[in-house]
Amino acid sequence: MNRYKEGIKIMEDTCGGGKDNVIALTTIGMVYGKPCPFTRNVNAFYEDGVFLYYNHGNVRKGASDSRKQQCSVCSSL
């Protein structure tokens, strides 16, 4: 099994199956014209290869994340 498949298996085992999880979601935004990471905790679950979370449409994290093509997640599980 390659490292990618190992990582997917870990995500499915720890965060899959409709389990609610608090994950740290990091995206890159611009501050004073320079790239800066933004990390926030979100309640999410892992399904079919993606993390799903929801929030109110006026919340900054939703507006920020919808424009990002790359992000990072971290789970304490």
C-alpha positions in Angstrom: 0.0 0.0 0.0 1.5 3.4 -0.9 1.5 6.4 1.4 -1.5 8.1 -0.3 -3.6 5.0 0.2 -2.4 4.7 3.8 -3.4 8.3 4.4 -6.9 7.7 2.9 -7.4 4.6 5.0 -6.4 6.5 8.2 -8.9 9.3 7.3 -11.7 6.8 6.6 -11.0 4.9 9.9 -10.7 7.9 12.1 -13.1 10.5 10.5 -15.3 8.5 8.2 -18.6 6.7 8.7 -20.6 9.9 9.4 -18.6 10.6 12.6 -18.6 14.3 13.6 -15.1 15.5 14.1 -13.5 18.8 15.0 -10.7 19.4 12.5 -8.3 22.3 12.0 -8.8 23.7 8.5 -6.0 25.8 7.1 -6.2 27.9 3.9 -3.9 30.6 2.5 -5.1 34.2 2.3 -3.4 37.5 1.7 -2.4 39.9 4.5 -0.8 43.2 3.5 -0.2 41.7 0.1 1.6 38.6 1.4 0.4 35.0 1.7 -0.7 34.1 5.2 -2.1 30.8 6.6 -5.5 31.0 8.2 -6.5 28.2 10.5 -9.8 27.6 12.2 -11.5 24.7 13.9 -14.6 23.4 12.1 -17.0 20.6 12.8 -16.8 18.2 9.8 -17.1 14.6 8.7 -15.3 12.7 6.0 -17.3 11.1 3.2 -16.3 9.8 -0.3 -12.8 11.4 -0.1 -13.8 14.9 1.1 -14.4 16.6 4.3 -17.8 18.2 4.6 -18.6 21.1 6.9 -21.3 23.8 7.0 -21.5 27.3 8.4 -23.6 30.4 8.0 -23.0 32.0 4.6 -22.0 35.3 6.1 -19.2 33.8 8.2 -15.7 34.7 6.9 -14.3 31.1 6.9 -17.0 30.0 4.4 -16.4 32.9 2.0 -12.6 32.4 2.3 -12.7 28.6 1.8 -14.9 28.7 -1.2 -12.3 30.5 -3.3 -9.4 28.2 -2.3 -8.2 25.3 -4.3 -5.7 24.0 -1.7 -6.1 23.6 2.0 -4.8 21.4 4.8 -6.7 19.6 7.5 -5.5 18.2 10.8 -7.5 15.9 13.2 -6.4 15.0 16.7 -7.9 11.5 16.4 
